[in-house]
Amino acid sequence: MKLYIIVCSPNCPRCGEGSFVFAEELEFINDSHIKVVGYFSFSEDINEYKRLKKQGVEKKTLIIPQGSYQFIEEVEIEP
């Protein structure tokens, strides 16, 4: 399973629930925005993602402008 770890910029008004997003879905809407569906976290540890998912935390859908995230890392994890 692919998982995208998005590192939010400190100035991101839409990422107030966490510094990281574990996105199970990622779509490039245009040259300056991405749409993500996943979990917010203050940790980039994959175990945190697994904990949030296991606890049934609600996924969020968010459209993030290009200047509001620093980078996206794609990782492969076991479902």
Phi, psi and omega in degrees: 000135177273139176227137180250125176259117182253126178264114182282147174286151180301335183267010184285111180289338182273348184254033183292344182271358180173159180275346183229152173235127171267100185263122174276337177229137178218132180224129174276109183287313177205194183292346186232006180218146172236150175248128181233149173232119181177206187244139175271148181205158173262006179231145178262010181287130180301329178297329176294319176301313181297322179295314180299317181294316181296324180283353179077026178299139182292133176285149177248146172251132187215141171253120186246126175292154184305320182285357184259004173224150184268316175197166179236128177246129178262127179232154178253126179231162175279137181293000000 
